[in-house]
Amino acid sequence: MSDIHVPTIAVQCMLSASESYVETLNLRDIDAQPGLVEFVIHSQLLNAKNPTEQRVKSRTCIELSRLIELQQRIGEFVRAVEHKPVKVQSN
């Protein structure tokens, strides 16, 4: 019986970007730790000496159940912000 290789699942999402700065979120399942997800935020200074270098700003491992809870809380936050009344400044 041979072992079946299951590829690592990974996704990347840009958090912020400007002409000089990029910040990305990377999520990756951890093969050796089923149920855990590596959660890494990278920053990249585009006008630095080495503009292709990405630095780790934050790294943590999150249980999949906590990541699902985070997804729900982010959804709640986004819905609340989308429905928040806009303040109109008077002159």
C-alpha positions in Angstrom: 0.0 0.0 0.0 1.5 3.3 -1.0 1.1 6.7 0.6 -1.0 9.2 -1.3 0.5 12.6 -1.5 -2.1 15.3 -0.7 -0.9 18.7 -1.8 -0.7 21.6 0.7 -3.6 24.0 0.5 -2.5 27.7 0.4 -4.1 31.0 -0.4 -2.9 34.6 -0.4 -4.8 37.8 -0.1 -3.6 41.4 -0.4 -4.5 43.4 2.7 -3.1 46.7 1.6 -1.2 48.2 -1.3 0.2 51.5 -2.3 3.0 52.7 -4.6 5.6 51.9 -1.9 4.1 49.3 0.4 2.3 45.9 0.1 0.9 43.8 2.9 -0.4 40.2 2.2 -2.1 37.5 4.3 -1.0 33.9 3.6 -3.0 30.9 4.9 -1.6 27.4 4.6 -2.6 24.1 6.0 0.0 22.3 8.0 0.5 18.7 6.9 2.2 17.6 10.1 -0.5 19.2 12.3 -4.0 18.3 10.9 -6.6 20.9 11.8 -4.0 23.7 12.2 -3.6 26.6 9.7 -0.5 28.8 9.4 -1.6 32.4 9.3 1.2 34.8 8.1 1.2 38.5 7.3 4.0 39.6 5.1 5.1 43.2 4.4 7.0 44.4 1.4 8.6 47.8 1.0 8.7 48.5 -2.7 11.2 51.4 -2.6 13.7 49.4 -0.4 17.2 48.3 -1.4 15.6 44.9 -2.2 12.0 45.6 -3.3 11.2 41.9 -3.8 12.0 41.0 -0.2 9.0 40.1 1.9 9.3 40.3 5.6 7.2 38.4 8.1 5.2 40.9 10.1 3.2 38.3 12.0 3.0 34.5 12.1 0.7 32.3 14.1 -1.0 28.9 13.9 -4.8 28.8 14.2 -7.1 25.8 14.7 -9.4 25.4 11.7 -12.4 25.9 14.0 -11.0 29.3 15.2 -10.4 30.3 11.6 -14.0 29.5 10.8 -15.1 31.6 13.8 -12.8 34.5 12.6 -14.4 34.2 9.2 -17.9 34.6 10.8 -16.8 37.5 12.9 -15.3 39.3 9.9 -18.5 38.8 8.0 -20.5 40.3 10.9 -18.1 43.3 11.0 -18.3 43.9 7.3 -22.1 43.7 7.3 -22.3 46.1 10.2 -19.9 48.6 8.5 -21.8 48.4 5.2 -25.0 49.4 7.0 -23.5 52.0 9.2 -25.0 55.5 8.5 -22.6 57.9 6.9 -22.0 61.1 8.9 -22.5 64.2 6.8 -20.4 67.2 7.9 -22.1 70.5 7.7 -20.1 73.7 6.8 
